């Protein structure tokens, strides 16, 4: 998501992240309550129009996010042709395509920090159970940050193996990738520990008890 954000000054860019996530959730619920191919096709056209026209996003930014899913959509459509019928397959594919494009629009017009802030706000009631919303936001932000880093390390390992003559992707790259990921995790953990990011706050001494010097 860090590399998928497209800077802009459109109405969609200026809208609050909570509003966009709420509309995305409402769209998802509404699409699963409707079973008409025409409505699904209209939803796809609507979200594409919102992304290209209202949010002023380039076609490329939407295609880049939807392109990896095309094979799965094709497999899903073929599965329904074998198991159910053409109408059911069309509804399933168009529904997922509409949700994918809508999520791509939200991703391309919303910064990660804004999304993390919304997640922390939604998790605020969990304070009653001893959960810290800031922890959830930190985990989410670090996860989103580590995904491109792991992909970058995997690309470096693949290039190094290709330079040694291994032109095909092999299972052997999993071992060095795992080692580098564990090293990164250890480094980040030590950095957080050094900054006092402890899971349990220090307990205050009870009254009447001596504190060791």
Beta strands, then each sheet from edge to edge (+ up, - down):
end
